[in-house]
């Protein structure tokens, strides 16, 4: 497809990216609109999924997703990272042609026993499995060890044989899910016929471009390669879908020597956003670090797993936006029931009265989100 040159500016790309912060009337609408919300267990000051949703759902409170989970049209799955998806997106990910998992090699036969237990009891808390199958430890991806039965639950979930039916204080509780034949269990009614591989790939590409776009060419390729982990067996179809969509649905332009892609449905002419927004490190607005550097002129680092002595911004620095640009970061913590903030700014940022008032208004919004006293 033809590449536009000189007709799109970095300011337009920044404005289009900020479109992902569009306010939604409720959690379900936000899930439907985004399709995917990345999860992370760290709370600083809240979990990643809550930080993402509070930026889009007015009045959202930390933990609302977990509190209302049973009433929502939502699943947990991998695309390309672990998170929450609408059931329309869940259909794009299954059946999953998953190769043998490490837990299946480490504990042969355990998965079948765990699945049979889940099917017999309807709902399984990991703690219950420890009592039934014992505390067998196996290595995990972080260099430590995990309970084998819990890892089996995760593996069965990955294969689409179990689903997360709810969360209990952040802990995933599992139950039977759809079969690979497209039939459904009692917890997940479905009247839809299975999608073809190409339909699934087309849906995944559209979702990722809408959620993370506008995207540099390199980032889009990387995102699709990562999505191969969420939808193994669809790599060829993903490449084919990208080529097909480039014939019309995808817009593209060269900006500062980089080729960007975005959905033709996106509006690059949206008005400026002047309010201060402090977003989570896994928010779609900042997920692509390549785009972040190009559009904002500095490198944002997520340093939760960096040794403390080597951190430049802090344990869980949240990017701070003002007048469409990322101008700094904030480390937010709750201490003795009060919100404590530690702010940093990139060189050259003038801390005007308007900026300071905007920051205080955003911090007040965080206090309400965290349900803290004034």
C-alpha positions as CSV (number, residue, x, y, z in Angstrom):
1,X,0.0,0.0,0.0
2,X,1.2,3.6,-0.6
3,X,3.1,5.2,2.3
4,X,2.2,8.8,3.1
5,X,5.2,11.1,3.6
6,X,5.1,14.5,5.2
7,X,1.3,14.4,5.7
8,X,1.4,13.1,9.3
9,X,3.2,14.7,12.3
10,X,4.4,13.3,15.6
11,X,1.8,15.6,17.3
12,X,-1.0,13.8,15.4
13,X,0.4,10.4,16.3
14,X,0.5,11.4,20.0
15,X,-3.0,12.6,19.9
16,X,-4.2,9.4,18.2
17,X,-2.4,7.3,20.8
18,X,-4.2,9.3,23.6
19,X,-7.5,8.2,22.0
20,X,-7.1,5.0,24.0
21,X,-7.9,7.0,27.1
22,X,-11.4,7.7,25.9
23,X,-13.9,7.6,28.8
24,X,-16.2,4.6,28.8
25,X,-19.5,4.4,30.7
26,X,-18.7,1.2,32.6
27,X,-16.2,-1.7,33.0
28,X,-18.0,-4.0,30.5
29,X,-18.0,-1.3,27.8
30,X,-14.3,-0.6,28.4
31,X,-13.5,-4.4,28.1
32,X,-15.5,-4.6,24.9
33,X,-13.9,-1.5,23.5
34,X,-10.3,-2.4,24.4
35,X,-10.6,-6.2,24.0
36,X,-7.6,-6.8,26.2
37,X,-6.5,-5.4,29.6
38,X,-3.0,-6.6,30.8
39,X,-2.8,-8.0,34.3
40,X,0.0,-7.9,36.8
41,X,0.0,-8.8,40.5
42,X,2.1,-5.9,41.8
43,X,0.1,-3.3,43.7
44,X,1.9,0.0,43.6
45,X,-0.5,1.6,44.4
46,X,-2.9,-0.9,42.6
47,X,-2.7,-3.8,40.2
48,X,-2.1,-3.1,36.6
49,X,-5.6,-4.0,35.4
50,X,-7.1,-1.5,37.9
51,X,-4.7,1.2,36.9
52,X,-5.7,0.7,33.3
53,X,-9.5,0.7,33.9
54,X,-9.5,3.7,36.3
55,X,-8.1,5.8,33.4
56,X,-11.1,4.9,31.2
57,X,-14.1,4.3,33.6
58,X,-15.1,7.4,35.6
59,X,-15.7,6.4,39.2
60,X,-13.8,3.1,39.0
61,X,-12.4,1.9,42.3
62,X,-9.4,-0.4,42.8
63,X,-10.7,-4.0,42.8
64,X,-13.9,-3.3,40.9
65,X,-13.0,-5.8,38.2
66,X,-12.5,-8.6,40.7
67,X,-15.7,-7.6,42.7
68,X,-17.9,-7.6,39.6
69,X,-16.1,-10.5,37.8
70,X,-19.1,-12.9,37.9
71,X,-21.4,-10.4,36.3
72,X,-19.0,-9.5,33.5
73,X,-18.6,-10.9,30.0
74,X,-14.9,-11.5,30.6
75,X,-12.2,-14.3,30.4
76,X,-8.5,-14.4,31.4
77,X,-6.0,-15.4,28.7
78,X,-2.8,-14.6,26.9
79,X,-2.7,-11.9,24.1
80,X,0.2,-11.3,23.9
81,X,0.7,-11.0,27.7
82,X,-1.6,-12.4,30.4
83,X,-4.7,-10.4,31.0
84,X,-8.5,-10.0,30.7
85,X,-10.3,-10.3,27.4
86,X,-13.9,-10.1,26.3
87,X,-15.4,-13.4,25.3
88,X,-15.5,-12.2,21.7
89,X,-11.7,-12.0,21.9
90,X,-11.5,-15.3,23.7
91,X,-13.0,-17.0,20.7
92,X,-10.1,-15.7,18.6
93,X,-7.6,-17.5,20.8
94,X,-9.1,-21.0,20.8
95,X,-8.7,-23.8,20.0
96,X,-5.0,-23.3,20.8
97,X,-2.4,-25.7,19.1
98,X,-0.2,-25.7,22.2
99,X,3.0,-27.7,22.3
100,X,3.9,-29.8,25.3
101,X,4.2,-27.6,28.4
102,X,7.1,-27.8,30.9
103,X,4.7,-28.8,33.7
104,X,3.5,-31.8,31.6
105,X,7.1,-33.0,31.4
106,X,7.9,-32.3,35.0
107,X,4.8,-34.0,36.4
108,X,3.5,-36.4,33.8
109,X,-0.1,-37.5,34.4
110,X,-0.8,-34.8,37.0
111,X,-2.7,-32.6,34.6
112,X,-5.2,-35.4,33.8
113,X,-5.9,-35.9,37.5
114,X,-6.3,-32.2,38.1
115,X,-8.7,-31.8,35.2
116,X,-10.8,-34.8,36.4
117,X,-10.9,-33.2,39.9
118,X,-12.0,-29.8,38.4
119,X,-14.7,-31.5,36.3
120,X,-16.0,-33.4,39.2
121,X,-16.1,-30.5,41.7
122,X,-17.0,-27.6,39.2
123,X,-14.7,-25.1,40.9
124,X,-11.1,-25.4,42.2
125,X,-9.1,-23.1,44.4
126,X,-5.3,-23.8,44.2
127,X,-5.1,-24.1,47.9
128,X,-7.6,-27.0,47.7
129,X,-5.4,-28.9,45.3
130,X,-2.5,-28.7,47.7
131,X,-4.5,-30.6,50.2
132,X,-5.6,-33.2,47.6
133,X,-2.4,-33.7,45.6
134,X,0.2,-32.5,48.1
135,X,2.9,-29.8,47.9
136,X,5.0,-31.2,45.1
137,X,7.4,-28.4,43.9
138,X,8.6,-27.9,40.3
139,X,10.8,-25.2,38.8
140,X,9.2,-22.1,37.3
141,X,10.2,-19.5,34.8
142,X,11.6,-17.1,37.4
143,X,14.3,-19.4,38.8
144,X,12.2,-20.4,41.8
145,X,9.7,-23.2,42.4
146,X,5.9,-23.5,42.4
147,X,3.4,-26.0,43.5
148,X,3.0,-28.6,40.7
149,X,-0.8,-28.8,41.1
150,X,-1.1,-25.0,40.7
151,X,1.1,-25.1,37.6
152,X,-1.1,-27.9,36.2
153,X,-4.1,-25.6,36.7
154,X,-2.3,-22.9,34.7
155,X,-1.4,-25.4,32.0
156,X,-4.9,-26.6,31.6
157,X,-6.1,-23.0,31.5
158,X,-3.6,-22.3,28.8
159,X,-4.9,-25.2,26.7
160,X,-8.5,-23.9,27.1
161,X,-9.6,-26.9,29.2
162,X,-10.2,-24.7,32.3
163,X,-11.1,-21.1,32.7
164,X,-10.9,-18.6,35.5
165,X,-14.4,-18.4,37.0
166,X,-13.6,-15.8,39.6
167,X,-10.9,-14.3,41.8
168,X,-10.7,-14.5,45.5
169,X,-8.4,-11.8,47.0
170,X,-6.5,-11.8,43.8
171,X,-6.1,-15.7,43.6
172,X,-7.5,-17.3,40.5
173,X,-10.3,-19.9,41.0
174,X,-10.7,-22.3,38.1
175,X,-13.5,-24.3,36.6
176,X,-14.3,-26.3,33.4
177,X,-14.3,-24.4,30.1
178,X,-15.1,-24.9,26.5
179,X,-13.8,-28.0,24.8
180,X,-11.7,-27.8,21.6
181,X,-14.6,-29.1,19.6
182,X,-16.4,-25.8,20.2
183,X,-18.9,-27.3,22.7
184,X,-19.3,-25.4,25.9
185,X,-19.4,-26.3,29.5
186,X,-22.2,-25.1,31.9
187,X,-20.2,-22.1,33.0
188,X,-19.6,-20.7,29.5
189,X,-22.7,-21.0,27.2
190,X,-21.9,-20.5,23.5
191,X,-24.1,-20.6,20.4
192,X,-21.3,-19.5,18.0
193,X,-19.7,-21.9,15.5
194,X,-15.9,-22.0,15.8
195,X,-14.1,-19.4,13.7
196,X,-11.7,-20.3,10.9
197,X,-8.0,-19.8,11.5
198,X,-8.0,-16.8,9.1
199,X,-10.9,-15.2,10.8
200,X,-9.2,-15.5,14.1
201,X,-6.0,-14.0,12.8
202,X,-7.8,-11.1,11.2
203,X,-9.6,-10.4,14.5
204,X,-6.3,-10.5,16.4
205,X,-4.5,-8.1,14.1
206,X,-7.4,-5.6,14.1
207,X,-7.6,-5.8,17.9
208,X,-3.8,-5.2,18.5
209,X,-3.6,-2.3,16.0
210,X,-6.6,-0.6,17.5
211,X,-5.4,-1.1,21.1
212,X,-1.7,-0.2,20.6
213,X,-1.7,1.9,17.5
214,X,-0.4,4.0,15.9
215,X,2.5,1.6,15.8
216,X,6.0,1.7,14.2
217,X,6.6,-1.1,11.7
218,X,9.1,-2.8,14.0
219,X,6.8,-2.7,17.0
220,X,3.9,-4.1,15.0
221,X,6.0,-7.0,13.8
222,X,7.2,-7.6,17.4
223,X,3.7,-7.5,18.7
224,X,2.5,-10.0,16.2
225,X,5.4,-12.4,16.9
226,X,4.5,-12.2,20.6
227,X,0.9,-12.9,19.8
228,X,2.1,-16.2,18.3
229,X,2.5,-17.3,22.0
230,X,-1.1,-16.3,22.7
231,X,-2.3,-18.0,19.5
232,X,0.2,-20.7,18.6
233,X,-0.3,-22.2,15.2
234,X,-1.6,-18.9,13.7
235,X,1.7,-17.3,12.7
236,X,1.2,-17.7,9.0
237,X,-2.4,-16.6,9.2
238,X,-1.3,-13.5,11.3
239,X,1.1,-12.5,8.5
240,X,-1.5,-13.1,5.9
241,X,-4.1,-11.0,7.8
242,X,-1.6,-8.1,8.1
243,X,-1.0,-8.2,4.3
244,X,-4.7,-8.3,3.6
245,X,-5.6,-5.5,5.9
246,X,-2.8,-3.3,4.5
247,X,-4.9,-3.1,1.3
248,X,-7.5,-0.8,3.0
249,X,-8.2,-1.1,6.7
250,X,-4.6,-0.2,7.7
251,X,-3.3,3.4,7.2
252,X,0.4,4.0,7.0
253,X,2.8,7.0,6.8
254,X,6.5,7.7,7.2
255,X,7.2,10.0,10.1
256,X,10.8,11.0,11.0
257,X,12.1,8.0,9.0
258,X,9.8,5.5,10.7
259,X,6.8,3.8,9.1
260,X,3.7,3.9,11.3
261,X,0.5,1.8,11.0
262,X,-2.9,2.6,12.4
263,X,-6.5,1.7,11.8
264,X,-8.3,3.7,9.1
265,X,-11.1,4.1,11.8
266,X,-8.8,6.1,14.0
267,X,-8.9,9.9,14.0
268,X,-5.6,11.7,13.7
269,X,-7.2,15.1,14.0
270,X,-8.5,14.8,17.6
271,X,-8.2,17.9,19.7
272,X,-5.4,18.4,22.3
273,X,-5.6,16.9,25.8
274,X,-4.5,19.4,28.4
275,X,-5.3,17.5,31.6
276,X,-2.6,15.6,33.6
277,X,-2.9,11.8,33.4
278,X,-0.7,9.4,35.4
279,X,-0.9,5.9,33.8
280,X,0.2,2.4,34.7
281,X,3.4,0.9,33.2
282,X,1.3,-1.7,31.2
283,X,-1.2,0.7,29.9
284,X,-1.7,0.6,26.1
285,X,-0.6,4.2,26.0
286,X,2.9,3.4,27.1
287,X,3.3,-0.4,26.3
288,X,5.3,0.2,23.2
289,X,8.6,1.6,24.4
290,X,9.9,2.2,20.9
291,X,6.9,4.5,20.1
292,X,7.3,6.2,23.5
293,X,10.9,7.2,22.8
294,X,10.0,8.5,19.3
295,X,6.9,10.5,20.3
296,X,8.1,11.8,23.7
297,X,11.9,12.1,23.3
298,X,13.0,10.1,26.4
299,X,13.3,6.5,27.6
300,X,10.8,5.3,30.2
301,X,12.0,2.4,32.3
302,X,10.0,-0.2,34.3
303,X,12.3,-1.0,37.1
304,X,10.4,-3.2,39.5
305,X,12.9,-6.0,38.7
306,X,16.0,-3.8,38.6
307,X,18.3,-3.9,41.7
308,X,17.4,-0.9,43.9
309,X,20.9,0.7,43.5
310,X,20.5,0.8,39.7
311,X,17.0,2.3,39.5
312,X,16.7,5.7,37.9
313,X,13.0,6.3,38.2
314,X,11.8,4.0,41.0
315,X,10.3,0.7,41.8
316,X,7.0,1.2,39.9
317,X,7.2,4.6,38.2
318,X,4.0,5.6,36.4
319,X,4.4,7.8,33.3
320,X,3.0,11.3,33.7
321,X,1.3,13.0,30.7
322,X,0.5,16.7,30.3
323,X,-0.6,18.5,27.2
324,X,-0.4,15.2,25.2
325,X,3.3,14.6,26.1
326,X,4.9,12.4,28.7
327,X,6.8,14.9,30.9
328,X,7.8,12.8,33.8
329,X,6.8,10.0,36.2
330,X,5.3,9.4,39.6
331,X,5.9,6.7,42.2
332,X,2.7,6.4,44.3
333,X,2.4,4.5,47.5
334,X,-0.1,4.2,50.3
335,X,1.4,4.7,53.7
336,X,-0.8,4.7,56.9
337,X,-3.9,5.2,54.8
338,X,-2.5,8.2,52.9
339,X,-1.3,8.6,49.3
340,X,2.4,9.4,49.1
341,X,3.8,10.7,45.8
342,X,7.4,11.0,44.6
343,X,7.5,12.8,41.2
344,X,10.3,13.1,38.6
345,X,10.4,15.3,35.5
346,X,12.4,15.1,32.3
347,X,14.9,18.0,31.7
348,X,13.4,21.2,30.5
349,X,9.9,20.8,31.9
350,X,8.6,24.0,33.5
351,X,6.6,23.1,36.6
352,X,4.0,25.8,36.1
353,X,1.1,26.6,38.4
354,X,-1.2,25.0,35.9
355,X,0.9,21.8,35.8
356,X,1.0,21.6,39.6
357,X,-2.8,22.1,39.8
358,X,-3.2,19.4,37.2
359,X,-1.0,17.0,39.2
360,X,-2.9,17.6,42.4
361,X,-6.2,17.0,40.6
362,X,-4.9,13.7,39.3
363,X,-3.6,12.7,42.7
364,X,-7.0,13.5,44.2
365,X,-8.6,11.2,41.6
366,X,-6.1,8.5,42.7
367,X,-7.2,9.0,46.3
368,X,-10.8,8.3,45.3
369,X,-9.8,5.4,43.2
370,X,-7.9,3.9,46.2
371,X,-10.7,4.9,48.6
372,X,-8.4,6.8,50.8
373,X,-9.4,9.6,53.2
374,X,-8.5,13.2,52.2
